[in-house]
Amino acid sequence: MSTGAELLRTHGLRVTRPRLAVLEVLAAGGHLEVDEIARQVRTRLDSVSTQAVYDVLGALSRAGLARRIEPAGSPARFEARVGDNHHHIVCRGCGQIADVDCAVGEPPCLTPSSAHGFALDEAEITFWGLCPPCQSQRDADIST
């Protein structure tokens, strides 16, 4: 398993404490907003600005070490799971996000009716619904 420093070097990035801290936060999993990433990074470093975290996330995303997702109506989120063309499911009630593996077969998972001359390599799909706790709350609200 590669260390954060090895990953950064392999992807042509300088090794810095903020980059290592952001990688560590992302490696713990989840689909985190920038403010949450910055909060967790600050527990690892003496101080870091939110702008510095944005800069690090931009560099990591461009290098393929982080993925930025933007569910409609939500702030950008970041995750460490990259390169596998997975999708997401978002709860309309609480905003919880979960990973969904490729919908069907080989990437890009879906074949559009027309690619308009594009060479397709990825499909970004967001499924929407209610998570189990939100379903239970909705059902409780309906029955009262």
DSSP file with accessible surface (Angstrom, degrees, kcal/mol):
  #  RESIDUE AA STRUCTURE BP1 BP2  ACC     N-H-->O    O-->H-N    N-H-->O    O-->H-N    TCO  KAPPA ALPHA  PHI   PSI    X-CA   Y-CA   Z-CA
    1    1 A M              0   0  232      0, 0.0     2,-0.2     0, 0.0     0, 0.0   0.000 360.0 360.0 360.0 135.7    0.0    0.0    0.0
    2    2 A S        -     0   0   66      1,-0.1     2,-0.1     4,-0.1     3,-0.0  -0.472 360.0-128.9 -79.4 145.0    1.3    3.4   -0.9
    3    3 A T     >  -     0   0   75     -2,-0.2     4,-2.5     1,-0.1     5,-0.2  -0.447  29.8-105.4 -81.3 166.0    1.9    6.1    1.6
    4    4 A G  H  > S+     0   0   25      1,-0.2     4,-2.6     2,-0.2     5,-0.2   0.912 122.5  52.5 -58.0 -41.5    0.5    9.6    1.1
    5    5 A A  H  > S+     0   0   19      1,-0.2     4,-2.5     2,-0.2    -1,-0.2   0.919 109.5  48.5 -63.0 -41.8    3.9   10.9    0.2
    6    6 A E  H  > S+     0   0   90      2,-0.2     4,-2.9     1,-0.2    -1,-0.2   0.911 110.9  51.1 -64.8 -41.5    4.4    8.2   -2.4
    7    7 A L  H  X S+     0   0   57     -4,-2.5     4,-1.6     2,-0.2    -2,-0.2   0.931 111.3  47.6 -60.3 -46.0    1.0    8.9   -3.9
    8    8 A L  H  <>S+     0   0    0     -4,-2.6     5,-3.1     1,-0.2     3,-0.3   0.944 114.4  45.5 -61.1 -48.9    1.8   12.6   -4.2
    9    9 A R  H ><5S+     0   0  158     -4,-2.5     3,-1.9     1,-0.2    -2,-0.2   0.917 109.9  54.6 -61.3 -43.5    5.2   12.0   -5.7
   10   10 A T  H 3<5S+     0   0  108     -4,-2.9    -1,-0.2     1,-0.3    -2,-0.2   0.832 110.3  47.5 -59.4 -31.3    3.9    9.4   -8.2
   11   11 A H  T 3<5S-     0   0   77     -4,-1.6    -1,-0.3    -3,-0.3    -2,-0.2   0.208 122.2-105.3 -98.2  15.0    1.3   11.9   -9.4
   12   12 A G  T < 5S+     0   0   69     -3,-1.9     2,-0.4     1,-0.2    -3,-0.2   0.708  76.2 133.1  75.4  21.6    3.9   14.7   -9.8
   13   13 A L      < -     0   0   31     -5,-3.1    -1,-0.2    -6,-0.2    -2,-0.1  -0.833  59.1-113.0-107.7 145.0    2.8   16.7   -6.7
   14   14 A R        -     0   0  178     -2,-0.4     2,-0.7     1,-0.1     5,-0.1  -0.418  34.0-115.0 -67.4 147.6    5.1   18.1   -4.0
   15   15 A V        +     0   0   50     -2,-0.1     2,-0.3     4,-0.1    -1,-0.1  -0.781  47.1 163.6 -88.0 117.1    4.7   16.6   -0.6
   16   16 A T     >  -     0   0   30     -2,-0.7     4,-2.5     1,-0.1     5,-0.2  -0.934  48.4-115.9-130.1 157.9    3.4   19.1    1.8
   17   17 A R  H  > S+     0   0  147     -2,-0.3     4,-2.7     1,-0.2     5,-0.2   0.917 115.3  50.9 -60.5 -44.5    1.8   18.7    5.3
   18   18 A P  H  > S+     0   0   40      0, 0.0     4,-2.6     0, 0.0     5,-0.2   0.925 111.0  48.6 -61.6 -39.9   -1.6   20.1    4.1
   19   19 A R  H  > S+     0   0   45      2,-0.2     4,-2.5     1,-0.2    -2,-0.2   0.923 112.7  47.8 -64.4 -42.6   -1.7   17.7    1.2
   20   20 A L  H  X S+     0   0   57     -4,-2.5     4,-2.2     2,-0.2    -1,-0.2   0.916 112.5  49.5 -63.8 -40.5   -0.8   14.8    3.4
   21   21 A A  H  X S+     0   0    5     -4,-2.7     4,-2.3    -5,-0.2    -2,-0.2   0.916 111.4  48.1 -66.5 -42.5   -3.4   15.8    6.0
   22   22 A V  H  X S+     0   0    1     -4,-2.6     4,-2.8     2,-0.2     5,-0.2   0.932 111.0  51.2 -64.9 -43.1   -6.2   16.2    3.3
   23   23 A L  H  X S+     0   0   19     -4,-2.5     4,-2.5    -5,-0.2    -1,-0.2   0.918 109.9  50.7 -58.3 -41.8   -5.3   12.8    1.8
   24   24 A E  H  X S+     0   0  110     -4,-2.2     4,-1.0     2,-0.2    -1,-0.2   0.917 110.9  48.0 -63.5 -43.6   -5.5   11.3    5.3
   25   25 A V  H >< S+     0   0    0     -4,-2.3     3,-0.8     1,-0.2     4,-0.3   0.942 114.2  46.1 -62.2 -47.2   -8.9   12.8    5.9
   26   26 A L  H >< S+     0   0    3     -4,-2.8     3,-1.9     1,-0.2    54,-0.6   0.873 105.0  61.3 -64.7 -36.0  -10.2   11.6    2.5
   27   27 A A  H 3< S+     0   0   78     -4,-2.5    -1,-0.2     1,-0.3    -2,-0.2   0.768  90.5  69.3 -63.9 -23.2   -8.8    8.1    3.0
   28   28 A A  T << S-     0   0   82     -4,-1.0    -1,-0.3    -3,-0.8    -2,-0.2   0.663 110.1-121.4 -70.6 -12.8  -11.1    7.8    6.1
   29   29 A G    <   +     0   0   41     -3,-1.9    -1,-0.2    -4,-0.3     2,-0.1  -0.225  60.5  94.8 101.2 169.8  -14.0    7.6    3.7
   30   30 A G  S    S-     0   0   42     -3,-0.1     2,-0.5     1,-0.1    50,-0.3  -0.342  74.3 -80.8 100.7 178.7  -17.1    9.5    3.0
   31   31 A H        -     0   0   22     66,-0.1     2,-0.3    -2,-0.1    48,-0.2  -0.873  58.1-169.6-123.7  89.3  -18.3   12.4    0.8
   32   32 A L  E     -A   78   0A  28     46,-2.1    46,-2.4    -2,-0.5     2,-0.1  -0.656  20.4-131.9 -98.7 141.5  -17.1   15.4    2.7
   33   33 A E  E  >  -A   77   0A  66     -2,-0.3     4,-2.3    44,-0.2     3,-0.3  -0.441  34.5-108.4 -77.0 159.1  -17.8   19.1    2.2
   34   34 A V  H  > S+     0   0    6     42,-0.6     4,-3.1     1,-0.2     5,-0.2   0.891 118.1  55.8 -58.3 -41.9  -14.7   21.4    2.2
   35   35 A D  H  > S+     0   0  105      1,-0.2     4,-2.3     2,-0.2    -1,-0.2   0.896 109.2  46.7 -60.6 -39.1  -15.6   22.9    5.6
   36   36 A E  H  > S+     0   0   62     -3,-0.3     4,-2.4     2,-0.2    -1,-0.2   0.904 112.4  49.8 -69.7 -40.2  -15.6   19.4    7.2
   37   37 A I  H  X S+     0   0    0     -4,-2.3     4,-2.7     2,-0.2     5,-0.2   0.953 111.8  48.7 -61.2 -46.2  -12.3   18.5    5.5
   38   38 A A  H  X S+     0   0    0     -4,-3.1     4,-2.4     2,-0.2    -2,-0.2   0.914 109.9  52.1 -60.7 -42.0  -10.8   21.8    6.8
   39   39 A R  H  X S+     0   0  130     -4,-2.3     4,-0.8    -5,-0.2    -1,-0.2   0.942 113.1  43.9 -60.5 -44.7  -12.1   21.1   10.3
   40   40 A Q  H >X S+     0   0   37     -4,-2.4     3,-0.5     1,-0.2     4,-0.5   0.877 111.6  53.3 -69.9 -36.5  -10.5   17.6   10.3
   41   41 A V  H >X S+     0   0    0     -4,-2.7     4,-1.9     1,-0.2     3,-1.6   0.902 102.8  59.1 -64.0 -38.7   -7.3   18.9    8.8
   42   42 A R  H 3< S+     0   0   99     -4,-2.4    -1,-0.2     1,-0.3    -2,-0.2   0.763  98.6  58.6 -64.2 -22.7   -7.0   21.5   11.5
   43   43 A T  H << S+     0   0   99     -4,-0.8    -1,-0.3    -3,-0.5    -2,-0.2   0.706 112.5  40.7 -76.2 -16.8   -7.0   18.7   14.1
   44   44 A R  H << S+     0   0   86     -3,-1.6     2,-0.3    -4,-0.5    -2,-0.2   0.697 119.4  42.3 -99.5 -27.1   -3.9   17.4   12.4
   45   45 A L  S  < S-     0   0   18     -4,-1.9     3,-0.1     1,-0.1    -1,-0.1  -0.849  82.8-116.4-120.0 159.7   -2.1   20.6   11.7
   46   46 A D  S    S-     0   0  153     -2,-0.3     2,-0.3     1,-0.2    -1,-0.1   0.938  92.5 -20.9 -59.6 -49.4   -1.5   23.7   13.7
   47   47 A S        +     0   0  100     -6,-0.1     2,-0.3    -3,-0.1    -1,-0.2  -0.979  58.7 173.2-159.5 150.9   -3.4   25.9   11.3
   48   48 A V        -     0   0   18     -2,-0.3     2,-0.1    -3,-0.1    -6,-0.1  -0.937  29.3-122.8-158.0 137.2   -4.6   25.8    7.7
   49   49 A S     >  -     0   0   65     -2,-0.3     4,-1.8     1,-0.1     5,-0.1  -0.480  21.3-121.5 -80.0 156.7   -6.9   28.2    5.9
   50   50 A T  H  > S+     0   0   45      1,-0.2     4,-2.5     2,-0.2     5,-0.2   0.894 116.0  56.8 -62.2 -37.0  -10.0   27.1    4.1
   51   51 A Q  H  > S+     0   0  115      1,-0.2     4,-2.6     2,-0.2    -1,-0.2   0.905 103.7  52.8 -62.1 -38.6   -8.5   28.5    0.9
   52   52 A A  H  > S+     0   0   27      2,-0.2     4,-2.6     1,-0.2    -1,-0.2   0.907 108.4  50.4 -63.6 -38.2   -5.5   26.3    1.3
   53   53 A V  H  X S+     0   0    1     -4,-1.8     4,-2.9     2,-0.2    -2,-0.2   0.928 109.6  50.5 -65.8 -42.7   -7.8   23.3    1.7
   54   54 A Y  H  X S+     0   0  108     -4,-2.5     4,-2.5     1,-0.2    -2,-0.2   0.926 111.1  49.5 -56.9 -45.4   -9.6   24.3   -1.5
   55   55 A D  H  X S+     0   0   94     -4,-2.6     4,-2.3     2,-0.2    -2,-0.2   0.918 111.9  47.5 -61.4 -43.9   -6.2   24.6   -3.3
   56   56 A V  H  X S+     0   0   12     -4,-2.6     4,-3.0     2,-0.2     5,-0.2   0.935 111.7  50.2 -63.3 -45.9   -5.1   21.2   -2.1
   57   57 A L  H  X S+     0   0    1     -4,-2.9     4,-2.6     1,-0.2    -2,-0.2   0.892 109.9  51.4 -62.2 -37.6   -8.4   19.6   -3.1
   58   58 A G  H  X S+     0   0   21     -4,-2.5     4,-2.6    -5,-0.2    -1,-0.2   0.934 112.1  45.8 -62.7 -45.6   -8.1   21.2   -6.6
   59   59 A A  H  X S+     0   0    8     -4,-2.3     4,-1.9     1,-0.2    -2,-0.2   0.920 114.3  48.1 -64.2 -42.9   -4.6   19.8   -7.0
   60   60 A L  H  <>S+     0   0    0     -4,-3.0     5,-3.0     2,-0.2     6,-1.0   0.900 112.5  49.2 -65.7 -38.8   -5.6   16.4   -5.8
   61   61 A S  H ><5S+     0   0   36     -4,-2.6     3,-1.1    -5,-0.2    -2,-0.2   0.935 110.9  48.7 -65.8 -45.7   -8.6   16.3   -8.1
   62   62 A R  H 3<5S+     0   0  197     -4,-2.6    -1,-0.2     1,-0.3    -2,-0.2   0.854 111.8  50.7 -62.5 -32.8   -6.6   17.4  -11.1
   63   63 A A  T 3<5S-     0   0   25     -4,-1.9    -1,-0.3    -5,-0.2    -2,-0.2   0.538 117.4-113.2 -82.3  -6.8   -4.0   14.7  -10.3
   64   64 A G  T < 5S+     0   0   37     -3,-1.1    -3,-0.2    -4,-0.5    -2,-0.1   0.682  88.7 111.8  83.2  19.1   -6.7   12.0  -10.0
   65   65 A L  S   <S+     0   0   16     -5,-3.0     2,-0.3    -6,-0.2    -4,-0.2   0.535  79.5  29.4-101.1  -8.5   -6.2   11.5   -6.2
   66   66 A A  S    S-     0   0    5     -6,-1.0     2,-0.4    -9,-0.1    -2,-0.2  -0.977  70.9-140.1-144.7 155.0   -9.6   12.9   -5.2
   67   67 A R  E     -B   79   0A  25     12,-2.7    12,-1.9    -2,-0.3     2,-0.5  -0.977   9.1-149.6-122.2 131.9  -13.0   13.1   -6.8
   68   68 A R  E     -B   78   0A 111     -2,-0.4     2,-0.4    10,-0.2    10,-0.2  -0.866  16.5-175.3 -97.6 128.2  -15.3   16.1   -6.7
   69   69 A I  E     -B   77   0A   6      8,-2.8     8,-2.9    -2,-0.5    -2,-0.0  -0.941  10.9-165.6-122.3 149.1  -19.0   15.5   -6.8
   70   70 A E        -     0   0  116     -2,-0.4     6,-0.1     6,-0.2     3,-0.1  -0.666   6.5-163.5-135.8  80.3  -21.7   18.1   -6.9
   71   71 A P    >   -     0   0    6      0, 0.0     3,-2.2     0, 0.0    -2,-0.0  -0.383  43.3 -88.8 -62.3 140.3  -25.2   16.7   -6.2
   72   72 A A  T 3  S+     0   0   77      1,-0.3     0, 0.0    -2,-0.0     0, 0.0  -0.217 112.7  12.1 -52.5 132.7  -27.8   19.2   -7.3
   73   73 A G  T 3  S+     0   0   90      1,-0.2    -1,-0.3    -3,-0.1    -3,-0.0   0.541 112.2  96.4  78.3   6.0  -28.7   21.7   -4.6
   74   74 A S  S <  S-     0   0   37     -3,-2.2    -1,-0.2     1,-0.0     3,-0.1  -0.911  78.5-103.6-124.9 155.1  -25.7   20.7   -2.4
   75   75 A P        -     0   0   69      0, 0.0    -6,-0.1     0, 0.0    -1,-0.0  -0.302  56.9 -77.7 -68.0 162.4  -22.2   22.1   -2.0
   76   76 A A        -     0   0   16     -6,-0.1   -42,-0.6    -8,-0.1     2,-0.3  -0.271  49.7-160.4 -59.1 145.3  -19.3   20.3   -3.6
   77   77 A R  E     -AB  33  69A  40     -8,-2.9    -8,-2.8   -44,-0.2     2,-0.3  -0.913   1.8-148.6-125.2 157.4  -18.2   17.1   -1.8
   78   78 A F  E     +AB  32  68A   4    -46,-2.4   -46,-2.1    -2,-0.3     2,-0.3  -0.949  14.9 176.1-130.4 147.8  -14.9   15.3   -2.1
   79   79 A E  E     - B   0  67A   4    -12,-1.9   -12,-2.7    -2,-0.3   -48,-0.1  -0.955  33.5-133.0-144.9 162.3  -14.0   11.6   -1.8
   80   80 A A  S    S+     0   0   41    -54,-0.6     2,-0.8   -50,-0.3   -53,-0.1   0.620  76.7 102.5 -91.6 -14.8  -10.9    9.4   -2.2
   81   81 A R        +     0   0   78    -55,-0.1     2,-0.3   -14,-0.1    -2,-0.1  -0.592  53.6 156.9 -75.4 109.6  -12.6    6.7   -4.3
   82   82 A V        +     0   0   53     -2,-0.8   -15,-0.1     1,-0.1    -2,-0.0  -0.875  38.0  30.3-131.9 160.0  -11.4    7.5   -7.8
   83   83 A G  S    S+     0   0   88     -2,-0.3    -1,-0.1     1,-0.1    -2,-0.0   0.495  89.5  89.9  78.3   5.8  -10.9    5.8  -11.2
   84   84 A D  S    S-     0   0   60     -3,-0.1    18,-0.3     2,-0.1    -1,-0.1   0.385  87.1-125.9-118.2   6.0  -13.6    3.2  -11.0
   85   85 A N        +     0   0   13      1,-0.1    38,-0.1    16,-0.1     2,-0.1   0.845  49.7 164.1  56.8  36.0  -16.5    5.2  -12.6
   86   86 A H        -     0   0    0     16,-0.1    15,-0.2    15,-0.1     2,-0.2  -0.373  24.3-142.0 -78.5 167.8  -18.8    4.5   -9.6
   87   87 A H  E     -C  100   0B   0     13,-3.5    13,-2.5    37,-0.1     2,-0.3  -0.518   9.0-121.2-119.4-173.5  -22.0    6.6   -9.1
   88   88 A H  E     -Cd  99 126B   4     37,-1.8    39,-3.2    11,-0.3     2,-0.4  -0.953   4.7-152.4-137.0 152.7  -23.8    8.0   -6.1
   89   89 A I  E     -Cd  98 127B  71      9,-2.3     9,-2.3    -2,-0.3     2,-0.4  -0.989  18.9-162.0-122.8 132.6  -27.2    7.8   -4.4
   90   90 A V  E     -Cd  97 128B   3     37,-2.7    39,-2.0    -2,-0.4     2,-0.5  -0.960  16.7-129.0-121.2 133.7  -28.4   10.9   -2.5
   91   91 A C  E  >  - d   0 129B   7      5,-2.5     4,-1.3    -2,-0.4    39,-0.3  -0.672   8.6-153.1 -80.1 127.0  -31.1   11.0    0.2
   92   92 A R  T  4 S+     0   0  170     37,-3.7    38,-0.2    -2,-0.5    -1,-0.1   0.704  92.1  50.2 -70.1 -20.4  -33.6   13.8   -0.6
   93   93 A G  T  4 S+     0   0   53     36,-0.4    -1,-0.1     3,-0.1    37,-0.1   0.962 130.0   5.9 -83.6 -57.7  -34.4   14.0    3.2
   94   94 A C  T  4 S-     0   0   80      2,-0.1    -2,-0.1    37,-0.0    -1,-0.1   0.535  92.2-118.0-109.7  -9.7  -31.1   14.2    5.0
   95   95 A G     <  +     0   0   20     -4,-1.3    -3,-0.1     1,-0.2    35,-0.0   0.503  52.8 161.7  85.6   3.1  -28.6   14.5    2.2
   96   96 A Q        -     0   0  106     -6,-0.1    -5,-2.5     1,-0.1     2,-0.4  -0.286  24.3-152.8 -56.7 141.3  -26.7   11.3    3.0
   97   97 A I  E     -C   90   0B  18     -7,-0.2     2,-0.3   -66,-0.1    -7,-0.2  -0.967  14.4-178.5-122.3 136.2  -24.6   10.1    0.0
   98   98 A A  E     -C   89   0B  37     -9,-2.3    -9,-2.3    -2,-0.4     2,-0.2  -0.943  28.8-110.3-130.2 152.4  -23.6    6.5   -0.7
   99   99 A D  E     -C   88   0B  62     -2,-0.3     2,-0.4   -11,-0.2   -11,-0.3  -0.572  25.5-164.7 -79.2 144.8  -21.5    5.0   -3.4
  100  100 A V  E     -C   87   0B  44    -13,-2.5   -13,-3.5    -2,-0.2     3,-0.1  -0.997  20.5-126.1-129.7 124.3  -23.2    2.8   -6.1
  101  101 A D        -     0   0  106     -2,-0.4   -15,-0.1   -15,-0.2   -16,-0.1  -0.170  56.1 -53.8 -64.5 166.5  -21.0    0.6   -8.3
  102  102 A a        -     0   0   41    -18,-0.3     3,-0.2     1,-0.1    -1,-0.2  -0.060  52.2-134.2 -45.3 133.1  -21.2    0.8  -12.0
  103  103 A A  S    S-     0   0   46      1,-0.2     2,-0.3    -3,-0.1    -1,-0.1   0.921  78.0  -1.8 -63.1 -48.7  -24.8    0.4  -13.2
  104  104 A V  S    S-     0   0  101      2,-0.1    -1,-0.2     1,-0.1     5,-0.1  -0.963 103.4 -49.2-150.4 125.4  -24.3   -2.1  -16.0
  105  105 A G  S    S+     0   0   63     -2,-0.3    -1,-0.1    -3,-0.2     5,-0.0  -0.025  98.8   3.6  59.6-146.7  -21.3   -3.7  -17.6
  106  106 A E  S >  S-     0   0  163      1,-0.1     3,-2.1     2,-0.1    -2,-0.1  -0.406  94.4 -60.7 -77.4 149.1  -18.2   -1.9  -18.7
  107  107 A P  T 3  S+     0   0   68      0, 0.0    -1,-0.1     0, 0.0    15,-0.1  -0.333 120.1  47.3 -57.7 143.8  -17.6    1.9  -18.2
  108  108 A P  T 3  S-     0   0   30      0, 0.0     2,-2.1     0, 0.0    14,-0.1  -0.874  86.3-155.1 -89.6  26.2  -19.1    4.2  -19.2
  109  109 A a    <   +     0   0   13     -3,-2.1     2,-0.4    -5,-0.1    -3,-0.1  -0.101  69.8  51.3  74.1 -43.8  -22.0    2.1  -17.9
  110  110 A L  S    S-     0   0   81     -2,-2.1    12,-0.1    -7,-0.1    -5,-0.0  -0.958  70.0-144.0-127.1 147.4  -24.7    3.7  -20.1
  111  111 A T        -     0   0  136     -2,-0.4     4,-0.0    12,-0.0    12,-0.0  -0.939  22.2-139.9-111.2 115.6  -24.7    4.3  -23.8
  112  112 A P        -     0   0   60      0, 0.0     3,-0.2     0, 0.0     0, 0.0  -0.320  22.8-114.0 -70.7 159.6  -26.4    7.5  -24.8
  113  113 A S  S    S+     0   0  138      1,-0.3     2,-0.3     2,-0.1    -2,-0.0   0.826 105.6  12.9 -63.1 -29.6  -28.7    7.7  -27.8
  114  114 A S        -     0   0   59      1,-0.1    -1,-0.3     2,-0.0     0, 0.0  -0.964  55.9-166.1-147.5 131.0  -26.1   10.0  -29.4
  115  115 A A    >   -     0   0   35     -2,-0.3     3,-2.4    -3,-0.2    -1,-0.1   0.451  35.9-135.3 -92.2  -2.4  -22.6   10.7  -28.3
  116  116 A H  T 3   -     0   0  153      1,-0.3     3,-0.1     3,-0.0    -2,-0.0   0.824  69.4 -54.6  53.4  33.1  -22.4   13.8  -30.7
  117  117 A G  T 3  S+     0   0   85      1,-0.3    -1,-0.3     3,-0.0     2,-0.1   0.419 103.1 138.5  85.1  -3.3  -18.9   12.7  -31.8
  118  118 A F    <   -     0   0  156     -3,-2.4     2,-0.9     1,-0.1    -1,-0.3  -0.468  57.1-129.0 -74.5 146.9  -17.5   12.5  -28.2
  119  119 A A        -     0   0   99     -2,-0.1     2,-0.2    -3,-0.1    -1,-0.1  -0.861  34.3-143.5 -91.2 105.0  -15.2    9.7  -27.2
  120  120 A L        +     0   0   81     -2,-0.9     3,-0.1     1,-0.1    -5,-0.0  -0.491  38.2 155.9 -76.1 138.7  -17.0    8.6  -24.0
  121  121 A D        +     0   0  131      1,-0.4     2,-0.3    -2,-0.2    -1,-0.1   0.404  63.7  24.5-136.4  -5.3  -15.0    7.4  -21.0
  122  122 A E        -     0   0   92    -15,-0.1     2,-0.4   -14,-0.1    -1,-0.4  -0.988  52.2-154.3-159.9 148.5  -17.2    8.0  -18.0
  123  123 A A        -     0   0   16     -2,-0.3     2,-0.7   -38,-0.1   -12,-0.0  -0.998  12.9-154.2-123.9 129.8  -20.8    8.4  -17.0
  124  124 A E        +     0   0  116     -2,-0.4     2,-0.4   -37,-0.1   -37,-0.1  -0.913  21.0 177.5-107.5 109.6  -21.7   10.4  -13.9
  125  125 A I        -     0   0   39     -2,-0.7   -37,-1.8   -39,-0.2     2,-0.5  -0.917  14.9-167.1-115.2 136.0  -25.0    9.2  -12.5
  126  126 A T  E     -d   88   0B  49     -2,-0.4     2,-0.3   -39,-0.2   -37,-0.2  -0.984   7.7-159.9-123.3 119.0  -26.8   10.4   -9.4
  127  127 A F  E     -d   89   0B  80    -39,-3.2   -37,-2.7    -2,-0.5     2,-0.4  -0.755  10.1-156.5 -91.6 145.0  -29.6    8.4   -8.1
  128  128 A W  E     +d   90   0B  85     -2,-0.3     2,-0.3   -39,-0.2   -37,-0.2  -0.940  33.0 107.5-124.6 145.1  -32.1   10.2   -5.7
  129  129 A G  E     -d   91   0B  27    -39,-2.0   -37,-3.7    -2,-0.4     2,-0.4  -0.931  63.5 -62.8-178.9-157.3  -34.4    8.7   -3.1
  130  130 A L        -     0   0   54     -2,-0.3   -39,-0.1   -39,-0.3    -2,-0.0  -0.973  40.4-131.4-118.9 132.4  -34.9    8.4    0.7
  131  131 A C     >  -     0   0   15     -2,-0.4     4,-2.5     1,-0.1     5,-0.2  -0.274  38.4 -96.3 -70.7 164.7  -32.5    6.6    3.0
  132  132 A P  H  > S+     0   0   90      0, 0.0     4,-2.5     0, 0.0     5,-0.2   0.904 123.8  49.5 -54.8 -45.6  -34.1    4.0    5.5
  133  133 A P  H  > S+     0   0   87      0, 0.0     4,-2.3     0, 0.0     5,-0.1   0.919 113.1  47.3 -61.9 -38.8  -34.2    6.5    8.4
  134  134 A C  H  > S+     0   0   25      2,-0.2     4,-2.6     1,-0.2     5,-0.2   0.868 110.1  53.1 -69.7 -33.0  -35.9    9.2    6.3
  135  135 A Q  H  X S+     0   0   79     -4,-2.5     4,-2.8     2,-0.2    -1,-0.2   0.930 109.7  48.6 -63.4 -44.1  -38.3    6.6    4.9
  136  136 A S  H  X S+     0   0   78     -4,-2.5     4,-2.4    -5,-0.2    -2,-0.2   0.909 111.9  48.7 -61.9 -42.6  -39.2    5.6    8.5
  137  137 A Q  H  X S+     0   0  112     -4,-2.3     4,-2.5     2,-0.2    -2,-0.2   0.929 111.9  49.0 -64.1 -43.3  -39.7    9.3    9.4
  138  138 A R  H  X S+     0   0  108     -4,-2.6     4,-2.5     1,-0.2    -2,-0.2   0.939 111.9  48.7 -61.0 -45.0  -41.9    9.9    6.3
  139  139 A D  H  X S+     0   0   80     -4,-2.8     4,-2.1     1,-0.2    -1,-0.2   0.899 111.7  49.3 -64.0 -38.0  -44.0    6.8    7.2
  140  140 A A  H  X S+     0   0   43     -4,-2.4     4,-0.8     1,-0.2    -1,-0.2   0.905 111.3  49.5 -65.7 -41.1  -44.4    8.0   10.8
  141  141 A D  H  < S+     0   0   92     -4,-2.5     3,-0.4     1,-0.2    -2,-0.2   0.884 111.2  49.7 -65.3 -38.9  -45.4   11.5    9.6
  142  142 A I  H  < S+     0   0  123     -4,-2.5    -2,-0.2     1,-0.2    -1,-0.2   0.890 109.2  51.4 -67.4 -38.2  -48.0   10.0    7.2
  143  143 A S  H  <        0   0  100     -4,-2.1    -1,-0.2    -5,-0.2    -2,-0.2   0.623 360.0 360.0 -79.3  -9.6  -49.5    7.7    9.8
  144  144 A T     <        0   0  146     -4,-0.8    -3,-0.0    -3,-0.4    -4,-0.0  -0.437 360.0 360.0 -98.8 360.0  -50.0   10.6   12.3
